[in-house]
Amino acid sequence: MIKQALSIEEQLALLKSRGLIVADENKAKEVLGDIGYYRLGFYLFPFEQTYPELHHRTHTYIDGAKFGNAVKLYYFDFELRNLLLKYISRIEINFRTVLTYMGSMEYKADPVWFVNPSYIKSDFISAFDRVVYNNTFKKNPTIRRHHRRYPHDTYAPAWKTIELMTFGENVTLYKSLTDESLQKNIANSFGVRYIEVFENYIELVRILRNTCAHGNVLFDFKPYNRIKRGPAGLESSAEYMNLYGSIKVVRYLLGRVSKNRERDMMTELQVIIDKYYSYPEIADVLNRCSGLPKEVYQAEDEPVKPKESKILKLLRGIFCCSNKKS
């Protein structure tokens, strides 16, 4: 039988009947009206007796479980999502730049190499007009201006088209390259030796980015696919399938883009962890569900700066020259 909707008063009464301690009922009603009963349930789940069991949940809370702790866990997620989105965007932009530049240099004679069957797998090309270069895409002012100026062009050149593609579409384009040497060169520019490891890393970053962008639950994030062994420095077996291991991948790739931004991210992450580890019940959840330790970063323990790749040196030089001219 389909369950009926509950009023906020009924929601609160149900939570209390299951053993949840509610110190301030008026504040709890305000939270339920803001966050929502169903959404808050994800953050109450770790405080249930049967966690992490989903199929035989009793919805009964452990002794001492408090409504306020679920709210704290919710705001931990909120702060961490904003932090990760800010720094993942640096990886996303750099990946797009490297993909566009290296592809365009490799296939210099063809500015629309991204739909050339000599260079790109057929599945990507056959879906391109429907998935990417559709009517909505063509309404973008940059694309519209291009086709007004060059009416005989079927597509805008790579540096325009790829710039406007989504992160996921760019990841798919990378995977669709038929030239493994080009794929390897792109992976190497991020300090990753093997194509399959880089694909695993960049796909993980894409999924984590979407999880953050859509406001999904983060504290118990699990990668769709096990993180592959590589240079990100994962240690325990649990890290290959939890949030902390995923953050290590973000940190590693970000460090290949900018050591300063890597330091900034880890410093800000440590501030968030210090804040929420001050609550013992939240610290316990973060340790059990996220794998996050109390200390994730110490400035004096910064790793030795990796050697910068040739492509990043070249791009840095181009951007520096452009800034000087402007």
Buried (B, 14 or more C-beta within 10 A) or exposed (E): EEEEEEEBEEBBBEBBEBBBBBEEEEEBBEBBEEBEBEEBBBBBBBBBBBBEEEEEEEBEBBEEBBBBBBBBBBBBBEBBBEBBBBBBEBBBEBBBBBBBBBBBEBBEEBBBBBBEEEBBBEEBBEEBBEBBBEEEBEEBEEBEEBBEEEEEEEBBBBEBBBBBBBBBBBBBBBBBBEBEEBBBBBBBBBBBEBBEBBBBBBBBBBBBBBBBBEEEBBBBBEBEEEBBEBBBEBEEEEBBBBBBBBBBBBBBBBBBBBBEBBBBBBEBBBEBBEBBBEBEBBBBBBBBBBBBEEEBBEEEEEEEEEEEBEBBEEBEEEEEEEEEEE
